[in-house]
């Protein structure tokens, strides 16, 4: 019974470590997503600026 309990405790410990690693990976992905959103907004703003210039010159 003791060895089964120890085995179960070890499994739980491993799963808790995996969960902690997954939480870190999720947070890193959230940060990457936020950075990508900012970059996308910057690119959109630049595209809008160029589109406005083209419209002023009747090219769009």
Helices and strands as residue ranges (DSSP letters): H 2-56
